[in-house]
């Protein structure tokens, strides 16, 4: 066994400073024969739980610590600048008390002392020193700094102070890092030697022991170069910067022998580390759930006999039981038995929970029948036995508060929907009995584990609920959960390339070789992308180095974040149970452990999720009330609405929660769902694995395939899914019905099948076969059922979750079916930040026959809304640079004094400070003034070169009118007409914008082409010749070995050179809904480069095929390219209009003639006159009249529903 252990060790949780991953670090310590190892990250305890668990697993004693920053004065003093970032100090927890004291100090360092770093102070050290071992740290410590800069007297004072605080648990610390670099050694090694010499004197004089440490920041000596690059990332410096921070390269996990060579004259410095390790006790950080104390209302009457009954259930001591029965007050009894205080709290909470549950159940069900009473009794007794009534009360309370605050709450999610207690309390909104949802899927009485209630709120309301919880329990008892962002391969390549000054083009090229898949590692990437693997052996040494160090840094913690939805509610101030920190993105403090670790130390995690769909539903309901005057209770809509099911059956599910993918739409059209159970099943089946059962499910519904059951008894639970096992709950129910399993056993079976736990399944199979045989079932058939379950159960889905989400989807479908404009306005409003989605949903509006009108100062609100004619209207806030205050002022002016009559009237009335010049410019460009002025948008920007633009003249006019009005109102007599006396500015002569200029400017401020699209001029070519869209090219595997013809506008072009000096090009084209980047090499580049200009409109033909040099990758190989204008002129040679003889009126002939004359061109015109009854057709064509397939011509044909063909 090693006679030395490392007590000053940084892991990767010393963010961008430590490079050691915890598991390899501990494995290395074990390989070196070290019985113990410490973790002392800078200022935090982020990695302590992970370190503890990993060390215990490897048989290495964990020493939990922190290298804290000690403020020079009070931790509350934050005025001294960067020099007061604090001295370093090593603190190690000697026992569980020390661990909790360390956690408190580190917590207060963040919540009270944060100033550049989290800082403790001497007051905290004195208050929480019990159970703590202290070491004087590196050259950044107070003692080494005193030695280097303050002299011996000051150093002695430091030793005396720390010895007074920590007594025999205070140790002096020596380090030696000789690098061989004279400059670095002058800064570090020489100072270390000088400090060590004084430390030895002080140790002897003050009877303080000393240790050797190595300030380990990485594991192996050859990790030094990778660590050096990590430091560059931390400090924002380049590798070749002579002024940057540098380590010596010696800060690795050295062996006992290496340390002994450094401190050969002082072997006791090594053996004393074992003394410290021996002082440290072994203790567990695990803790049973620490249930928050939900306060029972003072006016709730507690029945003493019932309280005694609940309180006594877990008491085994007969003497104590007798004492309980004699007691007239259990609160007084607790005075003599404080260890039972929590049990009494749980008993009181249970009585209150029971009261609320039965109240709620009667509201839900009316009269409670035997089935409901039996289920409630079973669930309540399980909750009581597990000690979780407080949990249910807390969730009930904040959901109740959310609804009172006007926050939308989801119907539930996950297994909580299987609880009748949760349904009765209003925690969920799905009846578990009606839909065969199981409580054991939520809480298994055979296996005590924390309940997990995830609650969906609308996006805006989530913060309100959080605020309520903080107000109720206190800010020190509520926190969010930290997360850690690690360096994935793509980011690692870019980071290392940047500090090494690898050209950006090369960095981007290499990083793009990494497959775009979640969870991609270098190991996986090298298998999938051989060209990335080849970069390791690149001729360029800078690229080789980039790859080498990026691989070494992969997985390093790069930054902290905040869990999107996890919230902790504690029994007491949270720092008593786990270390706390602050985070810039968090509304609250954060617990320093990640989600799973948080629960293992006993803290209760709840998920507060912001669900966009709930916001859309809420907005839609508000839109309906505003436009129709109808107030809808979305939780009371009928679940048998035929219009809603017809919408699903037509596959018109764009915008519907969970049901909008193309594949789902196809299956819905075939399924034609007509009951809610169909939606639940489709939500469960439409995922990898069970998807293969969908055709059979559909065929059975429509009687095209026979529904069979292995045993007739199975029909009860498989009838809704036509004999197919879809849900985990079905397996659980059938195991109970067929083989007599308990609810707990059924859940254990469900879990074992889902996770393929062979050892558990091998034990349960005989139990199932025997139980089924006792119930009269054929063992051979039961063997088949078991085999079927094993094959499918890993795919089977949680019906509780599927039911909840099908319900939310149904609500969106109901709104879309009955209030389409209001629903689409809400959908568009909640996707304002995603222009592609806005375009996509606007296309859906067109398909639905809804007009989406542009922003208008007379009709628009802040967000998308519905006008009096039922049109969807763009919101003013959708215009770039138009803030909420400006919109509010415009809307209030309109509501107060009526619509604006002209642009002059607008300027006279609005607050021109809130609606400033930039806002006005963007309103004008976005078309918001079009309805109150005949001026083209370009007119507002016309300038005379002297007094600015016409818009600026309008602003001056508005300010003068408003000023005169204010003066008139303040004058003695009042009266007068201010605007009558002030000359209105006249529009200035100017060159109007072209259509494309206007559209491009409109797009700049709105984000999309709204009035029309530049490609509209080529709509005929696109409609008749393009059999693909650019969106199709986003899924290349589905296009493999297929030809494509696409059209679009060139939006970006880059001309590049390969490593061998050959030119190539990249260009992006964009159509109505999507964009795609093409790459041209060699001859293709030479042939087509004349088309590579931004603003060109192109028709592109090609094929999706395997790459020549890499068959594992697909490429879009372009075969031909031409301008769309050229295509329009050359590809369309003939137009044939089919006219039934009955429709051949003078009116249509006259309109056709007029349209042809207005749209002359080079296309031959043919008219085919049909008489369907006589089955006769006459073909006519004009030798002299030729037409152009212009937008006007196409509009005439479409508006009159004339059938036509092009050749």
Secondary structure, 3 states (H helix, E strand, C coil): CCCCCCCCECCCCCCCCCCCCHHHHHHHHHHCCCCEEEEEEECCCCCHHHHHHHHHHHCCEEEEEEEEEECCCCCCCCCCCHHHCCEEEEEEECCHHHHHHHHHHHHHHHHCCCCCCCEECHHHHHHCCCCEEEECCCCCEHHHHHHHHCCHHHHHHHHHHHHHHHHHHEEEEECCCCCCCHHHHHHCHHHHHHHHHHHHHHHHHHCCCEEECCCECECCHHHHHHHHHHHHHHHCCCCCCCCCCCCCCCCECCCHHHHHHHCCCCCHHHHHHHHHHHHCCCCCCCCCCCCCCCCCCCCCCCCHHHHHHHHHCCCCCHHHHHHHHHCCCHHHHHHHCHHHHHHHHHHHHHHHHHHHHHHHHHHHHCCCCHHHHHHHHHHHHHHHHHCCHHHHHHHHHHHHHHHHCCCCECCCCHHHHHCHHHHHHCCCCCCCCCCCCCCCCCCCCCCCCCCCCEEEEECCCHHHHHHHHHHHHCCCCEEEEEEEEECCHHHHHHHHHHHHCCCHHHHHHHHCCCCCCCCCCHHHHHHHCHHHHHHHHCCCHHHHHHHHHHHHHCCCEEEEEEEEEEEEECCCCHHHCCCEECCCCCCCCEECCCHHHHHHCCCEEEEEEEEHHHHHHHHHHHHHHHHHCCCCCHHHCCCCCHHHHHHHHCCCCCCCCCCCCHHHHHHHHHHCCCCHHHHHHHHHHCCCCHHHHHHHHHHHHCCCCCCCCCCHHHHHHHHHHCCCCCEHHHHHHHHHHHHCCCHHHHHHHHHHHHCCCHHHHHHHHHHHHHHHHHCCCCHHHHHHHHHHHHHHCCCCECHHHHHHHHHHHHHHHHHHHHCHHHHHHHHHHCCCCCHHHHHHHHHHHHHCCCCEECCCCCCCCCCCEECCCCCEECCHHHCCCCCHHHHHHHHHHHHHHCCCCCHHHHHHHCCCCCCCHHHHHHHHHCCCCHHHCCCCHHHHHCECCCCCEHHHHHHHHHHHHHHHHHHHHHCCCCCCCHHHHCCCCCCCCCCCCCHHHHHHHHHHHHCCCCCCCHHHHHHHHHHHHCCCCHHHHHCHHHHCCCEEEEEEEEEEEEEEECCCCCEEEEEEEECCCCEEEEEECHHHHHHHHHHCCCCCEEEEEEEEEECCCCCCCEEEEEEEEEEHHHHHHHCCCEEEEEEEHHHCCHHHHHHHHHHHHHCEEEEEEEEEEEECCCCEEEEEEEEEEEECCCHHHHHHHHHCCCEEEEC
